[in-house]
Amino acid sequence: MLLLIVSGGVFAQDLFDKAKLDNYFGKLEENNKFMGSVAVAKKGEIIYTKSVGFADVENNVKATEKSKYRIGSVSKSFTAVLVLKAVEEKKIDLDQTIDKWFPTIANSQKITVRHLLSHRSGIHDFTHNDDYLTWCTQPKTEKEMLGIIENGGSDFEPDSTAEYSNSNYVLLTYMLEKIFSKPYSDLLQEYIVEPIGLADTYVFGKTNPNDNECRSYRFLGSWVVENETDCTVPMGAGAIVSTPTDLTKFADALFGGRLVADESLEMMKTIKDEYGLGLFEIPFGDNIGLGHTGGIDGFITVYSHFADGDVSYAMTCNGRNFKIGDIKKAVLGAVYGKPYELPEFYNVASEDLDVYLGEYVSAELGLDIIVTKEGNTLIAQIGDDVFAFEAVDKDKFKYDPIEATFEFDPEKNTMTLFQYGVELVFQKKK
């Protein structure tokens, strides 16, 4: 019997093909498709970590397991825990209205703490403002941020529906600081980081590469550094740095009942109109995980916990030219023994791109797309937005973030855009 148990354990572990997953990330790195780190824990033990690309391209600093990434909206799960700790300590009630702290916010006499946590407040998301990218890199005072949120007004009647809004969690941050009379950064350390032993998680400041903090990038033939959002803008909605290993520890602690009481955890996990309290569902096939995603500057992060198998997964990214969802499928496919394919890339020589260069116009939309190149990468510019095409075949390119495919016909001097079932022809200017 003992031999059977041991043999079974070894066999189950052997199902995880580390070499194939390493090969998968190797192909992404070789083709400038992804820079970042991943970690997977099973029953509280790390079973896989991988880091590829650079933490700092300019200084040729490679990413490692200790590289720290801005995790964006994944911070909301941490903030939700802090709010529920305040509830457990009877400092606030989930169903009390927020007019006590924010009387000038529209509908504050109707909006509750619970509404903020579950995105049911109706408060407009300031990141959707047209001018957001013009000021998000500059420090903001609480008064200034409250003015921006107040001016955004309300998008719907509180609790009538749910709509994601970063404004909710910025307000929760200020509320926590008033309740505890401590900075958010101190609360994070006191209630989460220190109790569960997170080594590399804190509120970010200006990026410090000498402290293993990553810069973020977009790929335009080469990696181009992105601007940095100031931490005073997102606050508890997105101002934390961390590592995948720390995020799996956080997930294990949260869902293992070591951060909040069982009643609080059940409220966090209860999904209504797609949102729980600082959590939402992240599916993988028939397995439904709970966690959060995040995006800030050029960073993308996701963490999730799957009760089936007690698996926690986290990925941080500081540069990508590839579908993040496909990476998740590969990692979790390896964990659960599901099939996944190694990525293949179609490469073209720089001189072969010359036939596509020029300005293309859509008479139907009155839209111009300027096509240039950087090395062996085709670059498109629409207004101020610049992105890199990925070659998929002769005369065919794609751009995954907007699920668009572009097909050139050099003889007709046309470029056809295929997106969401729509086909649009652009004519090259002479």
Contacts in CASP RR format, 6 or more apart in sequence:
PFRMAT RR
TARGET T0000
AUTHOR 0000-0000-0000
METHOD contacts of the structure
MODEL  1
MLLLIVSGGVFAQDLFDKAKLDNYFGKLEENNKFMGSVAVAKKGEIIYTK
SVGFADVENNVKATEKSKYRIGSVSKSFTAVLVLKAVEEKKIDLDQTIDK
WFPTIANSQKITVRHLLSHRSGIHDFTHNDDYLTWCTQPKTEKEMLGIIE
NGGSDFEPDSTAEYSNSNYVLLTYMLEKIFSKPYSDLLQEYIVEPIGLAD
TYVFGKTNPNDNECRSYRFLGSWVVENETDCTVPMGAGAIVSTPTDLTKF
ADALFGGRLVADESLEMMKTIKDEYGLGLFEIPFGDNIGLGHTGGIDGFI
TVYSHFADGDVSYAMTCNGRNFKIGDIKKAVLGAVYGKPYELPEFYNVAS
EDLDVYLGEYVSAELGLDIIVTKEGNTLIAQIGDDVFAFEAVDKDKFKYD
PIEATFEFDPEKNTMTLFQYGVELVFQKKK
15 337 0 8 1.000
16 47 0 8 1.000
16 48 0 8 1.000
16 334 0 8 1.000
16 335 0 8 1.000
16 337 0 8 1.000
17 334 0 8 1.000
18 48 0 8 1.000
18 334 0 8 1.000
20 334 0 8 1.000
20 342 0 8 1.000
21 48 0 8 1.000
21 50 0 8 1.000
21 330 0 8 1.000
21 331 0 8 1.000
21 334 0 8 1.000
22 50 0 8 1.000
23 342 0 8 1.000
24 330 0 8 1.000
24 340 0 8 1.000
24 342 0 8 1.000
24 343 0 8 1.000
25 34 0 8 1.000
25 38 0 8 1.000
25 50 0 8 1.000
25 52 0 8 1.000
26 52 0 8 1.000
27 33 0 8 1.000
27 342 0 8 1.000
27 343 0 8 1.000
27 344 0 8 1.000
27 345 0 8 1.000
28 34 0 8 1.000
28 52 0 8 1.000
28 322 0 8 1.000
28 327 0 8 1.000
28 343 0 8 1.000
29 35 0 8 1.000
29 52 0 8 1.000
29 53 0 8 1.000
31 343 0 8 1.000
31 345 0 8 1.000
31 347 0 8 1.000
32 219 0 8 1.000
32 221 0 8 1.000
32 223 0 8 1.000
32 321 0 8 1.000
33 320 0 8 1.000
33 321 0 8 1.000
33 322 0 8 1.000
33 343 0 8 1.000
33 345 0 8 1.000
34 52 0 8 1.000
34 53 0 8 1.000
34 317 0 8 1.000
34 319 0 8 1.000
34 320 0 8 1.000
34 321 0 8 1.000
34 322 0 8 1.000
34 327 0 8 1.000
35 52 0 8 1.000
35 53 0 8 1.000
35 54 0 8 1.000
35 63 0 8 1.000
35 217 0 8 1.000
35 223 0 8 1.000
35 317 0 8 1.000
35 318 0 8 1.000
35 319 0 8 1.000
35 320 0 8 1.000
36 51 0 8 1.000
36 52 0 8 1.000
36 53 0 8 1.000
36 63 0 8 1.000
36 67 0 8 1.000
36 69 0 8 1.000
36 214 0 8 1.000
36 315 0 8 1.000
36 316 0 8 1.000
36 317 0 8 1.000
36 318 0 8 1.000
36 319 0 8 1.000
37 49 0 8 1.000
37 50 0 8 1.000
37 51 0 8 1.000
37 52 0 8 1.000
37 63 0 8 1.000
37 65 0 8 1.000
37 67 0 8 1.000
37 69 0 8 1.000
37 243 0 8 1.000
37 244 0 8 1.000
37 315 0 8 1.000
37 316 0 8 1.000
38 48 0 8 1.000
38 49 0 8 1.000
38 50 0 8 1.000
38 244 0 8 1.000
38 313 0 8 1.000
38 314 0 8 1.000
38 315 0 8 1.000
38 316 0 8 1.000
38 327 0 8 1.000
38 331 0 8 1.000
39 46 0 8 1.000
39 48 0 8 1.000
39 49 0 8 1.000
39 65 0 8 1.000
39 243 0 8 1.000
39 244 0 8 1.000
39 245 0 8 1.000
39 247 0 8 1.000
39 248 0 8 1.000
39 313 0 8 1.000
39 314 0 8 1.000
40 46 0 8 1.000
40 47 0 8 1.000
40 48 0 8 1.000
40 49 0 8 1.000
40 248 0 8 1.000
40 311 0 8 1.000
40 312 0 8 1.000
40 313 0 8 1.000
40 314 0 8 1.000
40 331 0 8 1.000
40 335 0 8 1.000
41 47 0 8 1.000
41 248 0 8 1.000
41 249 0 8 1.000
41 251 0 8 1.000
41 252 0 8 1.000
41 311 0 8 1.000
41 312 0 8 1.000
41 313 0 8 1.000
42 309 0 8 1.000
42 310 0 8 1.000
42 311 0 8 1.000
42 312 0 8 1.000
42 335 0 8 1.000
43 309 0 8 1.000
43 310 0 8 1.000
44 248 0 8 1.000
44 252 0 8 1.000
44 310 0 8 1.000
44 312 0 8 1.000
46 245 0 8 1.000
46 248 0 8 1.000
47 335 0 8 1.000
48 331 0 8 1.000
48 334 0 8 1.000
48 335 0 8 1.000
49 65 0 8 1.000
49 244 0 8 1.000
49 245 0 8 1.000
51 62 0 8 1.000
51 63 0 8 1.000
51 64 0 8 1.000
51 65 0 8 1.000
51 67 0 8 1.000
52 63 0 8 1.000
53 62 0 8 1.000
53 63 0 8 1.000
54 60 0 8 1.000
54 61 0 8 1.000
54 62 0 8 1.000
54 63 0 8 1.000
54 223 0 8 1.000
55 61 0 8 1.000
55 62 0 8 1.000
55 63 0 8 1.000
55 64 0 8 1.000
55 67 0 8 1.000
55 209 0 8 1.000
55 212 0 8 1.000
55 213 0 8 1.000
55 214 0 8 1.000
55 215 0 8 1.000
55 318 0 8 1.000
56 209 0 8 1.000
56 214 0 8 1.000
56 215 0 8 1.000
57 215 0 8 1.000
57 217 0 8 1.000
57 223 0 8 1.000
57 225 0 8 1.000
58 215 0 8 1.000
58 225 0 8 1.000
59 209 0 8 1.000
61 209 0 8 1.000
63 214 0 8 1.000
63 318 0 8 1.000
64 212 0 8 1.000
65 243 0 8 1.000
65 245 0 8 1.000
66 200 0 8 1.000
66 212 0 8 1.000
66 243 0 8 1.000
67 212 0 8 1.000
67 213 0 8 1.000
67 214 0 8 1.000
67 243 0 8 1.000
68 200 0 8 1.000
68 211 0 8 1.000
68 212 0 8 1.000
68 213 0 8 1.000
68 214 0 8 1.000
68 241 0 8 1.000
68 242 0 8 1.000
68 243 0 8 1.000
69 214 0 8 1.000
69 241 0 8 1.000
69 242 0 8 1.000
69 243 0 8 1.000
69 299 0 8 1.000
69 301 0 8 1.000
69 316 0 8 1.000
69 317 0 8 1.000
69 318 0 8 1.000
70 204 0 8 1.000
70 214 0 8 1.000
70 216 0 8 1.000
70 229 0 8 1.000
70 238 0 8 1.000
70 240 0 8 1.000
70 241 0 8 1.000
70 296 0 8 1.000
70 297 0 8 1.000
70 299 0 8 1.000
70 301 0 8 1.000
71 238 0 8 1.000
71 240 0 8 1.000
71 241 0 8 1.000
71 242 0 8 1.000
71 247 0 8 1.000
71 294 0 8 1.000
71 296 0 8 1.000
71 299 0 8 1.000
71 301 0 8 1.000
71 316 0 8 1.000
72 234 0 8 1.000
72 237 0 8 1.000
72 238 0 8 1.000
72 239 0 8 1.000
72 240 0 8 1.000
72 294 0 8 1.000
72 295 0 8 1.000
72 296 0 8 1.000
72 299 0 8 1.000
72 301 0 8 1.000
73 166 0 8 1.000
73 237 0 8 1.000
73 238 0 8 1.000
73 292 0 8 1.000
73 293 0 8 1.000
73 294 0 8 1.000
73 295 0 8 1.000
73 296 0 8 1.000
74 238 0 8 1.000
74 240 0 8 1.000
74 242 0 8 1.000
74 247 0 8 1.000
74 292 0 8 1.000
74 293 0 8 1.000
74 294 0 8 1.000
74 301 0 8 1.000
74 302 0 8 1.000
74 303 0 8 1.000
75 169 0 8 1.000
75 234 0 8 1.000
75 236 0 8 1.000
75 237 0 8 1.000
75 238 0 8 1.000
75 239 0 8 1.000
75 240 0 8 1.000
76 169 0 8 1.000
76 236 0 8 1.000
76 237 0 8 1.000
76 238 0 8 1.000
76 278 0 8 1.000
76 292 0 8 1.000
77 250 0 8 1.000
77 254 0 8 1.000
77 278 0 8 1.000
77 279 0 8 1.000
77 291 0 8 1.000
77 292 0 8 1.000
77 303 0 8 1.000
78 188 0 8 1.000
78 192 0 8 1.000
78 236 0 8 1.000
78 240 0 8 1.000
78 250 0 8 1.000
79 169 0 8 1.000
79 172 0 8 1.000
79 173 0 8 1.000
79 176 0 8 1.000
79 184 0 8 1.000
79 236 0 8 1.000
79 237 0 8 1.000
79 278 0 8 1.000
80 117 0 8 1.000
80 268 0 8 1.000
80 277 0 8 1.000
80 278 0 8 1.000
80 279 0 8 1.000
81 191 0 8 1.000
81 192 0 8 1.000
81 254 0 8 1.000
81 259 0 8 1.000
81 260 0 8 1.000
82 176 0 8 1.000
82 184 0 8 1.000
82 187 0 8 1.000
82 188 0 8 1.000
82 191 0 8 1.000
82 192 0 8 1.000
83 92 0 8 1.000
83 113 0 8 1.000
83 117 0 8 1.000
83 172 0 8 1.000
83 175 0 8 1.000
83 176 0 8 1.000
83 277 0 8 1.000
84 260 0 8 1.000
84 261 0 8 1.000
84 264 0 8 1.000
84 267 0 8 1.000
84 268 0 8 1.000
84 277 0 8 1.000
85 191 0 8 1.000
85 260 0 8 1.000
86 92 0 8 1.000
86 176 0 8 1.000
86 179 0 8 1.000
86 180 0 8 1.000
87 93 0 8 1.000
87 94 0 8 1.000
87 113 0 8 1.000
87 264 0 8 1.000
88 260 0 8 1.000
88 261 0 8 1.000
88 264 0 8 1.000
91 179 0 8 1.000
91 180 0 8 1.000
92 113 0 8 1.000
92 175 0 8 1.000
92 179 0 8 1.000
93 113 0 8 1.000
94 112 0 8 1.000
94 113 0 8 1.000
94 114 0 8 1.000
94 117 0 8 1.000
94 267 0 8 1.000
95 112 0 8 1.000
95 113 0 8 1.000
95 114 0 8 1.000
96 112 0 8 1.000
96 113 0 8 1.000
97 108 0 8 1.000
97 109 0 8 1.000
97 110 0 8 1.000
97 111 0 8 1.000
97 112 0 8 1.000
98 105 0 8 1.000
98 108 0 8 1.000
98 111 0 8 1.000
98 112 0 8 1.000
98 113 0 8 1.000
98 116 0 8 1.000
98 171 0 8 1.000
98 175 0 8 1.000
99 105 0 8 1.000
99 108 0 8 1.000
99 109 0 8 1.000
101 171 0 8 1.000
101 174 0 8 1.000
101 175 0 8 1.000
101 178 0 8 1.000
102 108 0 8 1.000
102 146 0 8 1.000
102 171 0 8 1.000
102 174 0 8 1.000
102 175 0 8 1.000
104 146 0 8 1.000
104 147 0 8 1.000
104 150 0 8 1.000
105 111 0 8 1.000
105 123 0 8 1.000
105 146 0 8 1.000
105 149 0 8 1.000
105 150 0 8 1.000
105 153 0 8 1.000
105 171 0 8 1.000
106 123 0 8 1.000
106 150 0 8 1.000
106 153 0 8 1.000
106 154 0 8 1.000
107 121 0 8 1.000
107 122 0 8 1.000
107 123 0 8 1.000
107 154 0 8 1.000
107 157 0 8 1.000
107 158 0 8 1.000
110 157 0 8 1.000
110 158 0 8 1.000
110 159 0 8 1.000
111 121 0 8 1.000
111 122 0 8 1.000
111 123 0 8 1.000
111 158 0 8 1.000
112 158 0 8 1.000
113 172 0 8 1.000
113 175 0 8 1.000
114 120 0 8 1.000
114 277 0 8 1.000
115 121 0 8 1.000
115 122 0 8 1.000
115 158 0 8 1.000
115 159 0 8 1.000
115 168 0 8 1.000
116 123 0 8 1.000
116 168 0 8 1.000
116 169 0 8 1.000
116 171 0 8 1.000
116 172 0 8 1.000
117 168 0 8 1.000
117 172 0 8 1.000
117 276 0 8 1.000
117 277 0 8 1.000
117 278 0 8 1.000
118 162 0 8 1.000
118 272 0 8 1.000
118 275 0 8 1.000
118 276 0 8 1.000
118 277 0 8 1.000
118 278 0 8 1.000
119 162 0 8 1.000
119 163 0 8 1.000
119 164 0 8 1.000
119 165 0 8 1.000
119 168 0 8 1.000
119 275 0 8 1.000
120 158 0 8 1.000
120 159 0 8 1.000
120 160 0 8 1.000
120 161 0 8 1.000
120 162 0 8 1.000
120 273 0 8 1.000
120 275 0 8 1.000
121 158 0 8 1.000
121 165 0 8 1.000
121 167 0 8 1.000
121 168 0 8 1.000
122 154 0 8 1.000
122 155 0 8 1.000
122 156 0 8 1.000
122 157 0 8 1.000
122 158 0 8 1.000
122 163 0 8 1.000
122 165 0 8 1.000
123 149 0 8 1.000
123 152 0 8 1.000
123 153 0 8 1.000
123 154 0 8 1.000
123 155 0 8 1.000
123 165 0 8 1.000
123 167 0 8 1.000
123 168 0 8 1.000
123 171 0 8 1.000
124 149 0 8 1.000
124 152 0 8 1.000
124 153 0 8 1.000
124 154 0 8 1.000
124 155 0 8 1.000
124 165 0 8 1.000
124 167 0 8 1.000
125 163 0 8 1.000
125 164 0 8 1.000
125 165 0 8 1.000
125 166 0 8 1.000
125 167 0 8 1.000
126 132 0 8 1.000
126 145 0 8 1.000
126 148 0 8 1.000
126 149 0 8 1.000
126 152 0 8 1.000
126 166 0 8 1.000
126 167 0 8 1.000
126 170 0 8 1.000
127 136 0 8 1.000
127 166 0 8 1.000
129 148 0 8 1.000
129 152 0 8 1.000
133 227 0 8 1.000
136 229 0 8 1.000
136 230 0 8 1.000
136 233 0 8 1.000
137 227 0 8 1.000
137 228 0 8 1.000
137 229 0 8 1.000
137 230 0 8 1.000
138 230 0 8 1.000
139 230 0 8 1.000
139 232 0 8 1.000
140 148 0 8 1.000
140 230 0 8 1.000
140 232 0 8 1.000
140 233 0 8 1.000
141 232 0 8 1.000
142 174 0 8 1.000
145 170 0 8 1.000
145 232 0 8 1.000
145 233 0 8 1.000
145 235 0 8 1.000
146 174 0 8 1.000
149 167 0 8 1.000
149 170 0 8 1.000
149 171 0 8 1.000
155 163 0 8 1.000
155 165 0 8 1.000
156 163 0 8 1.000
161 273 0 8 1.000
162 272 0 8 1.000
162 273 0 8 1.000
162 274 0 8 1.000
162 275 0 8 1.000
164 275 0 8 1.000
166 234 0 8 1.000
166 237 0 8 1.000
166 238 0 8 1.000
167 237 0 8 1.000
168 237 0 8 1.000
169 235 0 8 1.000
169 236 0 8 1.000
169 237 0 8 1.000
169 238 0 8 1.000
170 234 0 8 1.000
170 235 0 8 1.000
170 236 0 8 1.000
170 237 0 8 1.000
172 236 0 8 1.000
173 184 0 8 1.000
173 235 0 8 1.000
173 236 0 8 1.000
173 237 0 8 1.000
174 235 0 8 1.000
176 184 0 8 1.000
176 187 0 8 1.000
177 183 0 8 1.000
177 184 0 8 1.000
177 187 0 8 1.000
180 187 0 8 1.000
182 190 0 8 1.000
184 203 0 8 1.000
184 235 0 8 1.000
184 236 0 8 1.000
184 239 0 8 1.000
185 202 0 8 1.000
185 203 0 8 1.000
188 201 0 8 1.000
188 202 0 8 1.000
188 203 0 8 1.000
188 240 0 8 1.000
189 202 0 8 1.000
191 259 0 8 1.000
192 198 0 8 1.000
192 201 0 8 1.000
192 250 0 8 1.000
192 259 0 8 1.000
193 201 0 8 1.000
193 202 0 8 1.000
195 253 0 8 1.000
195 258 0 8 1.000
195 259 0 8 1.000
196 249 0 8 1.000
196 250 0 8 1.000
196 253 0 8 1.000
196 258 0 8 1.000
196 259 0 8 1.000
197 249 0 8 1.000
198 242 0 8 1.000
198 246 0 8 1.000
198 249 0 8 1.000
198 250 0 8 1.000
199 243 0 8 1.000
199 246 0 8 1.000
200 212 0 8 1.000
200 241 0 8 1.000
200 242 0 8 1.000
200 243 0 8 1.000
200 245 0 8 1.000
200 246 0 8 1.000
201 240 0 8 1.000
201 241 0 8 1.000
201 242 0 8 1.000
201 243 0 8 1.000
201 246 0 8 1.000
201 250 0 8 1.000
202 240 0 8 1.000
202 241 0 8 1.000
203 231 0 8 1.000
203 239 0 8 1.000
203 240 0 8 1.000
203 241 0 8 1.000
204 213 0 8 1.000
204 231 0 8 1.000
204 239 0 8 1.000
204 240 0 8 1.000
204 241 0 8 1.000
205 230 0 8 1.000
205 231 0 8 1.000
206 228 0 8 1.000
207 213 0 8 1.000
207 214 0 8 1.000
207 215 0 8 1.000
207 228 0 8 1.000
209 215 0 8 1.000
213 241 0 8 1.000
214 299 0 8 1.000
214 318 0 8 1.000
215 225 0 8 1.000
215 226 0 8 1.000
215 228 0 8 1.000
215 318 0 8 1.000
216 225 0 8 1.000
216 226 0 8 1.000
216 228 0 8 1.000
216 297 0 8 1.000
216 298 0 8 1.000
216 299 0 8 1.000
216 318 0 8 1.000
216 319 0 8 1.000
217 223 0 8 1.000
217 224 0 8 1.000
217 225 0 8 1.000
217 226 0 8 1.000
217 298 0 8 1.000
217 318 0 8 1.000
217 319 0 8 1.000
218 224 0 8 1.000
218 226 0 8 1.000
218 298 0 8 1.000
218 319 0 8 1.000
218 387 0 8 1.000
218 388 0 8 1.000
219 319 0 8 1.000
219 320 0 8 1.000
219 321 0 8 1.000
219 377 0 8 1.000
219 388 0 8 1.000
220 374 0 8 1.000
220 377 0 8 1.000
220 379 0 8 1.000
220 386 0 8 1.000
220 387 0 8 1.000
220 388 0 8 1.000
221 374 0 8 1.000
221 375 0 8 1.000
221 376 0 8 1.000
221 377 0 8 1.000
221 379 0 8 1.000
221 388 0 8 1.000
222 374 0 8 1.000
223 319 0 8 1.000
226 297 0 8 1.000
226 298 0 8 1.000
227 297 0 8 1.000
228 297 0 8 1.000
229 296 0 8 1.000
229 297 0 8 1.000
231 239 0 8 1.000
232 239 0 8 1.000
233 239 0 8 1.000
234 296 0 8 1.000
238 294 0 8 1.000
238 296 0 8 1.000
242 250 0 8 1.000
242 301 0 8 1.000
242 316 0 8 1.000
243 316 0 8 1.000
244 303 0 8 1.000
244 314 0 8 1.000
244 315 0 8 1.000
244 316 0 8 1.000
245 314 0 8 1.000
247 301 0 8 1.000
247 303 0 8 1.000
247 312 0 8 1.000
247 314 0 8 1.000
247 316 0 8 1.000
248 303 0 8 1.000
248 312 0 8 1.000
248 313 0 8 1.000
248 314 0 8 1.000
250 303 0 8 1.000
251 291 0 8 1.000
251 303 0 8 1.000
251 304 0 8 1.000
251 305 0 8 1.000
251 312 0 8 1.000
251 314 0 8 1.000
252 305 0 8 1.000
252 312 0 8 1.000
253 259 0 8 1.000
254 260 0 8 1.000
254 265 0 8 1.000
254 268 0 8 1.000
254 305 0 8 1.000
255 265 0 8 1.000
255 290 0 8 1.000
255 305 0 8 1.000
255 307 0 8 1.000
255 312 0 8 1.000
256 265 0 8 1.000
257 265 0 8 1.000
260 268 0 8 1.000
267 276 0 8 1.000
267 277 0 8 1.000
268 276 0 8 1.000
268 277 0 8 1.000
268 278 0 8 1.000
268 279 0 8 1.000
269 276 0 8 1.000
269 279 0 8 1.000
269 290 0 8 1.000
270 276 0 8 1.000
270 277 0 8 1.000
271 279 0 8 1.000
271 280 0 8 1.000
271 281 0 8 1.000
274 280 0 8 1.000
274 281 0 8 1.000
278 292 0 8 1.000
279 290 0 8 1.000
279 291 0 8 1.000
279 292 0 8 1.000
280 290 0 8 1.000
280 291 0 8 1.000
280 292 0 8 1.000
281 288 0 8 1.000
281 289 0 8 1.000
281 290 0 8 1.000
281 291 0 8 1.000
282 288 0 8 1.000
282 289 0 8 1.000
282 290 0 8 1.000
282 291 0 8 1.000
282 293 0 8 1.000
282 302 0 8 1.000
282 304 0 8 1.000
283 289 0 8 1.000
284 304 0 8 1.000
284 306 0 8 1.000
284 328 0 8 1.000
284 329 0 8 1.000
284 332 0 8 1.000
284 333 0 8 1.000
284 336 0 8 1.000
287 306 0 8 1.000
287 308 0 8 1.000
287 332 0 8 1.000
287 336 0 8 1.000
288 306 0 8 1.000
289 304 0 8 1.000
289 305 0 8 1.000
289 306 0 8 1.000
289 307 0 8 1.000
290 304 0 8 1.000
290 305 0 8 1.000
291 302 0 8 1.000
291 303 0 8 1.000
291 304 0 8 1.000
291 305 0 8 1.000
292 302 0 8 1.000
292 303 0 8 1.000
293 300 0 8 1.000
293 301 0 8 1.000
293 302 0 8 1.000
294 300 0 8 1.000
294 301 0 8 1.000
294 302 0 8 1.000
295 301 0 8 1.000
298 318 0 8 1.000
298 319 0 8 1.000
299 316 0 8 1.000
299 317 0 8 1.000
299 318 0 8 1.000
299 319 0 8 1.000
300 315 0 8 1.000
300 316 0 8 1.000
300 317 0 8 1.000
300 319 0 8 1.000
300 320 0 8 1.000
300 324 0 8 1.000
301 314 0 8 1.000
301 315 0 8 1.000
301 316 0 8 1.000
301 317 0 8 1.000
302 313 0 8 1.000
302 314 0 8 1.000
302 315 0 8 1.000
302 324 0 8 1.000
302 328 0 8 1.000
303 312 0 8 1.000
303 313 0 8 1.000
303 314 0 8 1.000
303 315 0 8 1.000
304 312 0 8 1.000
304 313 0 8 1.000
304 314 0 8 1.000
305 311 0 8 1.000
305 312 0 8 1.000
305 313 0 8 1.000
306 312 0 8 1.000
306 313 0 8 1.000
306 332 0 8 1.000
311 332 0 8 1.000
311 335 0 8 1.000
311 336 0 8 1.000
313 328 0 8 1.000
313 331 0 8 1.000
313 332 0 8 1.000
313 335 0 8 1.000
315 324 0 8 1.000
315 327 0 8 1.000
315 328 0 8 1.000
315 331 0 8 1.000
317 324 0 8 1.000
321 388 0 8 1.000
321 390 0 8 1.000
322 343 0 8 1.000
322 400 0 8 1.000
323 400 0 8 1.000
326 343 0 8 1.000
329 338 0 8 1.000
329 340 0 8 1.000
330 340 0 8 1.000
332 338 0 8 1.000
333 339 0 8 1.000
333 340 0 8 1.000
334 340 0 8 1.000
345 390 0 8 1.000
345 391 0 8 1.000
346 391 0 8 1.000
346 392 0 8 1.000
346 393 0 8 1.000
347 376 0 8 1.000
347 391 0 8 1.000
348 376 0 8 1.000
348 391 0 8 1.000
349 376 0 8 1.000
350 373 0 8 1.000
350 375 0 8 1.000
350 376 0 8 1.000
353 373 0 8 1.000
353 375 0 8 1.000
353 376 0 8 1.000
353 378 0 8 1.000
354 373 0 8 1.000
355 408 0 8 1.000
355 410 0 8 1.000
356 371 0 8 1.000
356 378 0 8 1.000
356 408 0 8 1.000
356 410 0 8 1.000
356 415 0 8 1.000
357 371 0 8 1.000
357 372 0 8 1.000
357 373 0 8 1.000
358 370 0 8 1.000
358 371 0 8 1.000
358 372 0 8 1.000
358 428 0 8 1.000
358 429 0 8 1.000
359 368 0 8 1.000
359 369 0 8 1.000
359 370 0 8 1.000
359 371 0 8 1.000
359 428 0 8 1.000
359 429 0 8 1.000
360 368 0 8 1.000
360 369 0 8 1.000
360 370 0 8 1.000
360 371 0 8 1.000
360 414 0 8 1.000
360 415 0 8 1.000
360 426 0 8 1.000
360 427 0 8 1.000
360 428 0 8 1.000
360 429 0 8 1.000
361 367 0 8 1.000
361 368 0 8 1.000
361 369 0 8 1.000
361 426 0 8 1.000
361 427 0 8 1.000
361 429 0 8 1.000
362 368 0 8 1.000
362 369 0 8 1.000
362 417 0 8 1.000
362 424 0 8 1.000
362 425 0 8 1.000
362 426 0 8 1.000
362 427 0 8 1.000
363 427 0 8 1.000
364 424 0 8 1.000
365 424 0 8 1.000
367 382 0 8 1.000
367 426 0 8 1.000
368 382 0 8 1.000
368 383 0 8 1.000
369 380 0 8 1.000
369 381 0 8 1.000
369 382 0 8 1.000
369 415 0 8 1.000
369 426 0 8 1.000
370 380 0 8 1.000
370 381 0 8 1.000
370 382 0 8 1.000
371 378 0 8 1.000
371 379 0 8 1.000
371 380 0 8 1.000
371 381 0 8 1.000
371 415 0 8 1.000
372 378 0 8 1.000
372 379 0 8 1.000
372 381 0 8 1.000
373 379 0 8 1.000
374 388 0 8 1.000
377 388 0 8 1.000
377 389 0 8 1.000
378 388 0 8 1.000
378 389 0 8 1.000
378 391 0 8 1.000
378 397 0 8 1.000
379 386 0 8 1.000
379 387 0 8 1.000
379 388 0 8 1.000
379 389 0 8 1.000
380 386 0 8 1.000
380 387 0 8 1.000
380 388 0 8 1.000
380 389 0 8 1.000
380 399 0 8 1.000
380 406 0 8 1.000
387 399 0 8 1.000
387 401 0 8 1.000
388 399 0 8 1.000
389 397 0 8 1.000
389 398 0 8 1.000
389 399 0 8 1.000
389 406 0 8 1.000
390 397 0 8 1.000
390 398 0 8 1.000
390 399 0 8 1.000
390 400 0 8 1.000
391 397 0 8 1.000
392 398 0 8 1.000
392 405 0 8 1.000
395 407 0 8 1.000
395 408 0 8 1.000
395 409 0 8 1.000
395 410 0 8 1.000
396 405 0 8 1.000
396 406 0 8 1.000
396 407 0 8 1.000
396 408 0 8 1.000
397 405 0 8 1.000
397 406 0 8 1.000
397 407 0 8 1.000
397 408 0 8 1.000
398 404 0 8 1.000
398 405 0 8 1.000
398 406 0 8 1.000
399 406 0 8 1.000
402 419 0 8 1.000
403 419 0 8 1.000
403 420 0 8 1.000
404 417 0 8 1.000
404 418 0 8 1.000
404 419 0 8 1.000
405 417 0 8 1.000
405 418 0 8 1.000
405 419 0 8 1.000
406 415 0 8 1.000
406 416 0 8 1.000
406 417 0 8 1.000
406 418 0 8 1.000
407 415 0 8 1.000
407 416 0 8 1.000
407 418 0 8 1.000
408 414 0 8 1.000
408 415 0 8 1.000
408 416 0 8 1.000
409 415 0 8 1.000
409 416 0 8 1.000
413 427 0 8 1.000
413 428 0 8 1.000
413 430 0 8 1.000
414 425 0 8 1.000
414 426 0 8 1.000
414 427 0 8 1.000
414 428 0 8 1.000
415 425 0 8 1.000
415 426 0 8 1.000
415 428 0 8 1.000
416 423 0 8 1.000
416 424 0 8 1.000
416 425 0 8 1.000
416 426 0 8 1.000
417 423 0 8 1.000
417 424 0 8 1.000
417 425 0 8 1.000
417 426 0 8 1.000
END
